[in-house]
Amino acid sequence: MTKVELIDQMAGEAGISKAAAAKALNSLLENIAKAIKGKGGKITLPGLGTFSKVARKARKGVNPATGEKITIKARNAVKFRAGKALKDAVA
């Protein structure tokens, strides 16, 4: 499913315009990103799951094109852990 298809489905089920559904979805996505970026670095949505920020350490790697050894910098990444309701719905 694409974002456009999701917006269409949200608008149909909620009985709102596609523009309002798009605005709501974009707001949700922006607020999830803000919560993860913030101090706690975590947001839990019951029935869906938990998004959290994790720190990745610097590590050594290999450039596959040249075979040259490189150092991959430390960075933050996003981790998602599905909630029980989502796991049960998929299973």
Protein Blocks (a to p, Z undefined) as FASTA:
>chain_A
ZZklmmmmmmmmnopafklmmmmmmmmmmmmmmmmmmmnopacdehiaccdddddddddd
ddfknopacdddddddddddddfklmmmmZZ
